[in-house]
Amino acid sequence: MLLVEPNSFRPPPLLGNPHFQTVFPSLFRRIRRVPWRRERLGLDDGDFLDLDWLSQAAPRLLIISHGLEGSSRRNYVAGLARAAGRSGWDVLAWNFRGCSGEMNRLPRFYHSGATEDLAAVVMHAVKSRQFRSIAVAGFSLGGNLTLKFLGEGNPAAEHVEAGVAISVPCDLKSAAERMAQPACAFYMRRFRRDILAKWERKRRRFPQLIPRPDPTRHRTFRDLDDVFTAPIHGFGTAERYWAECSANAYLSGIRRPVLVINARDDPFLTPECHPIEAARRSDLMHLELTTRGGHVGFLDRFRSRDDLWSERRAVAFLEGVVQAEEG
């Protein structure tokens, strides 16, 4: 199902610039601290994931996956958690490997297709408590992960009622190439700095497995994925990694209602990242394209309690699905 402009998103007057929409909510939005309760989940491979719970004994659970070099502490995670909590959901925001503030144990990190970790989180939630409904939501890289998880036939997805994915690079190759362009240099520098710092920490622990990061040579996502991400996670090359992990390859397998929210002016995304044809062919996949909104932005003029439009839209979609299921 394709939902295109016009829609209900309206940016504030003179504040519709995609870079403002991308940067302002991330850096300057003020959200009261979420009272997370941390839990460490041990994984079968000997590693761990740090989970943050917002618990109020609700019958529904929303599991949130953050974006590249993010964490449960990011504004966009806290904002969606707060909105969902007010609507009667418990929330579990999980931190990818190496993103919780403590380095993970194994040579590997997280990546755009690591759905085995999301599956472990879902199954842990299922075993932790008898939730009547479980939904998943993801931002950017976490959105790609969410869609791949829902579409690849993972048994854990059978426990999920619905999903939401926001600002999703559904085509990893074209998104990586967009980020290599001069217009994205500011964003790429920030990502590169943080990613290379983590790879250097990892190299010190596993010097035989991981090459030395070099900021003068490893400048783009193609460089980073060819040298680090793809080899260490068994893909070999960036091209193969992108092909096997892009959500576009899995959308036809989605068997649960899912909402994808992307902005046409998102500076990180390309037209290939907007799965229009897949949405037209599906009764379960809802693609909402806005003219503006930036990347994980969607700051609008009709803010209620400082919620972003995307947060209200996501919760309304999940509420509609769950209420229909509950009958």
C-alpha positions in Angstrom: 0.0 0.0 0.0 1.5 3.3 -1.1 0.8 6.4 0.9 2.4 9.4 -0.8 2.1 13.2 -0.6 -0.1 14.8 0.4 0.1 13.5 4.0 -0.2 15.0 7.4 3.5 16.0 7.8 4.0 19.8 7.7 7.4 21.3 8.7 7.4 24.6 10.6 7.6 27.7 8.3 11.1 28.3 7.0 12.4 25.2 8.8 11.8 22.6 6.1 15.5 22.4 5.0 16.6 18.7 5.0 19.8 19.5 6.9 18.0 21.4 9.6 15.4 18.6 9.9 18.3 16.1 10.2 20.5 17.9 12.7 18.2 19.9 14.9 16.1 17.1 16.5 19.3 15.0 16.9 21.5 17.6 18.6 19.1 20.2 20.1 15.9 18.5 21.0 15.4 18.3 24.7 13.8 15.1 26.1 13.4 14.3 29.7 15.6 11.4 30.7 13.9 8.0 30.1 14.0 5.8 33.3 15.6 2.9 31.5 16.3 -0.4 33.4 19.4 -2.1 31.9 19.7 -5.8 31.4 22.6 -7.8 29.9 21.6 -10.6 27.5 24.2 -13.3 27.0 24.3 -14.6 23.4 25.0 -18.2 22.3 28.3 -17.2 20.6 29.7 -15.9 23.9 29.0 -12.2 23.3 26.4 -10.0 24.9 23.8 -7.3 24.2 22.8 -4.6 26.6 19.0 -4.1 26.7 17.2 -1.0 28.1 13.6 -1.5 29.3 10.9 1.0 30.0 8.5 -1.1 32.0 5.1 -0.3 33.2 3.5 -3.8 33.2 1.8 -3.1 29.9 0.4 -5.9 27.8 2.2 -4.7 24.7 5.9 -4.4 23.9 7.7 -2.3 21.4 11.3 -3.3 20.6 13.4 -0.4 19.1 16.5 -0.7 17.0 18.7 2.4 16.8 20.7 3.6 13.8 24.4 3.6 12.7 26.7 4.5 15.7 23.6 5.2 17.8 22.4 3.7 21.1 19.3 3.6 23.3 20.3 7.0 24.6 19.7 8.8 21.3 16.9 11.4 21.2 15.1 9.6 18.4 14.9 6.4 20.5 13.9 8.2 23.6 11.2 10.2 21.7 9.6 7.1 20.3 9.9 5.3 23.6 8.1 8.1 25.4 5.3 8.3 22.8 4.8 4.5 22.9 4.9 4.5 26.7 2.2 7.1 26.9 0.0 4.9 24.7 0.3 1.9 26.9 3.3 0.1 25.7 6.3 -1.3 27.4 9.5 -0.6 25.5 12.7 -2.5 25.0 15.5 -0.5 23.3 18.5 -2.7 22.5 22.0 -1.6 21.9 23.9 -3.1 19.0 27.2 -4.9 19.7 29.7 -2.3 20.8 27.1 0.5 21.1 26.1 0.4 24.8 29.2 2.1 26.2 31.1 -1.1 26.6 33.0 -2.9 23.8 31.6 -6.3 22.9 33.8 -9.4 23.3 34.2 -10.9 19.9 36.0 -9.5 16.8 32.7 -8.9 15.1 30.5 -5.8 15.5 27.0 -5.0 14.4 26.1 -4.5 10.8 23.0 -3.7 8.6 22.0 -7.3 8.2 22.7 -8.8 11.7 19.1 -10.0 12.2 20.3 -12.9 14.4 20.8 -10.3 17.2 17.3 -8.8 16.8 15.9 -12.4 16.8 17.7 -13.1 20.0 16.2 -9.9 21.6 12.7 -10.8 20.4 13.0 -14.4 21.8 14.3 -13.1 25.1 11.3 -10.7 25.3 8.9 -13.6 24.6 10.5 -15.7 27.3 10.7 -12.8 29.8 7.0 -12.1 30.0 3.7 -13.0 28.4 3.1 -9.9 26.3 -0.2 -9.9 24.4 1.4 -8.1 21.4 5.0 -7.4 20.4 6.0 -4.9 17.7 9.4 -3.8 16.3 10.6 -0.4 15.1 13.9 0.7 13.7 15.6 3.9 12.6 18.0 4.1 9.6 20.3 1.1 9.8 18.0 -0.3 12.4 15.1 0.2 10.0 16.9 -1.8 7.4 17.6 -4.5 10.0 13.9 -4.5 11.0 12.6 -4.9 7.5 15.1 -7.7 6.7 14.2 -9.5 9.9 10.5 -9.3 9.0 11.0 -10.5 5.5 13.6 -13.2 5.6 11.6 -15.9 7.2 13.2 -15.8 10.6 11.1 -17.9 13.1 11.4 -15.2 15.7 9.3 -12.9 13.5 6.3 -15.1 14.1 6.1 -13.6 17.5 5.8 -10.0 16.1 2.5 -8.4 15.2 3.7 -5.3 13.3 6.7 -3.2 12.5 7.7 0.4 11.7 10.9 1.5 9.9 11.9 5.2 9.7 14.4 6.8 7.3 15.5 3.4 5.9 18.5 2.9 3.5 16.7 0.0 1.8 19.4 -0.1 -0.9 22.7 0.0 1.0 24.9 0.4 -2.1 23.2 3.5 -3.4 23.0 5.0 0.1 26.7 4.4 0.6 27.5 6.1 -2.7 25.3 9.1 -1.7 27.2 9.4 1.5 30.4 9.7 -0.4 29.3 12.8 -2.2 30.5 16.3 -1.1 27.0 17.3 0.1 27.2 14.6 2.8 30.8 15.3 3.8 29.8 16.7 7.2 27.8 13.6 8.1 30.4 11.2 6.7 33.2 12.8 8.8 31.3 12.2 12.0 30.4 8.6 11.1 34.0 7.9 9.9 35.5 9.3 13.1 33.3 7.2 15.4 33.6 4.0 13.3 37.3 4.1 12.9 37.8 4.8 16.6 35.9 1.6 17.4 37.8 -0.5 14.8 41.0 0.8 16.4 39.9 -0.4 19.8 39.0 -3.7 18.3 42.3 -4.0 16.4 44.2 -3.7 19.7 42.4 -6.7 21.0 42.6 -8.7 17.8 45.7 -7.5 15.9 45.9 -10.6 13.7 42.3 -10.2 12.4 41.8 -6.5 11.9 43.9 -4.1 9.8 45.0 -0.8 11.2 42.4 2.0 10.5 43.7 4.8 8.4 41.6 8.0 8.2 43.5 9.1 5.1 42.6 5.9 3.2 39.4 4.7 4.8 37.2 7.6 3.9 33.9 6.3 2.5 31.5 3.5 3.4 32.9 1.5 0.5 36.4 1.8 2.1 35.1 0.9 5.5 32.9 -1.9 4.4 35.5 -3.4 2.1 38.2 -3.4 4.7 36.4 -4.0 7.9 32.6 -4.7 7.9 32.4 -7.2 5.0 35.5 -9.3 5.7 35.1 -9.6 9.5 31.4 -10.6 9.1 31.9 -13.2 6.4 30.8 -11.2 3.3 34.2 -10.7 1.7 33.4 -7.5 -0.2 31.3 -4.4 0.3 29.3 -5.2 -2.8 28.4 -8.6 -1.5 27.6 -7.2 1.9 25.3 -4.6 0.5 23.6 -7.0 -1.8 22.9 -9.6 0.9 21.9 -7.2 3.6 19.8 -4.6 1.8 16.1 -4.7 2.9 14.9 -4.4 -0.7 15.8 -8.0 -1.2 13.5 -9.2 1.5 10.4 -7.0 1.3 8.4 -9.5 -0.7 8.7 -11.9 2.2 7.1 -9.6 4.8 4.1 -11.3 6.4 3.1 -8.7 9.1 1.8 -5.2 8.7 4.7 -2.8 8.4 5.0 1.0 8.0 8.0 2.5 6.2 8.4 6.3 6.6 10.9 8.0 4.3 11.4 11.6 3.3 12.1 12.4 -0.4 14.6 15.0 0.7 16.5 12.7 3.1 20.2 13.7 2.5 21.3 10.1 3.2 19.0 8.3 0.8 18.5 7.8 -2.9 15.3 7.0 -4.9 16.4 3.3 -4.8 15.9 3.4 -1.0 12.2 4.2 -1.4 10.5 0.8 -2.2 7.6 2.2 -4.2 6.9 -0.9 -6.4 7.2 -3.3 -3.4 4.6 -1.2 -1.5 2.3 -1.2 -4.5 2.4 -4.9 -4.7 1.8 -5.5 -1.0 -1.3 -5.3 1.2 0.9 -5.5 4.3 3.7 -3.0 3.5 2.7 0.7 3.9 5.2 3.2 2.5 4.6 6.8 3.5 6.8 9.2 1.5 6.9 12.8 2.7 8.3 15.7 0.6 10.4 16.9 3.5 11.6 15.6 6.8 15.3 15.0 6.4 16.9 11.9 8.0 15.3 10.7 11.2 13.9 14.3 11.4 10.2 15.0 10.8 10.0 18.0 13.1 6.6 19.4 12.4 4.5 22.5 13.2 1.8 20.6 15.0 4.0 19.2 17.8 2.1 17.8 20.8 4.1 17.4 24.0 7.2 17.8 21.8 6.5 14.6 19.9 7.8 14.4 16.3 5.4 13.7 13.6 7.0 10.4 12.9 6.6 9.3 16.5 2.9 10.1 16.5 2.5 8.4 13.1 4.4 5.2 14.2 2.4 4.8 17.4 -0.9 5.4 15.6 -0.1 2.8 13.0 0.9 0.2 15.7 -2.2 1.0 17.7 -4.4 0.4 14.7 -2.8 -2.9 13.9 -2.9 -4.2 17.5 -6.4 -3.1 18.1 -7.6 -4.8 14.9 -5.8 -8.0 16.0 -7.3 -7.8 19.5 -10.7 -7.4 17.9 
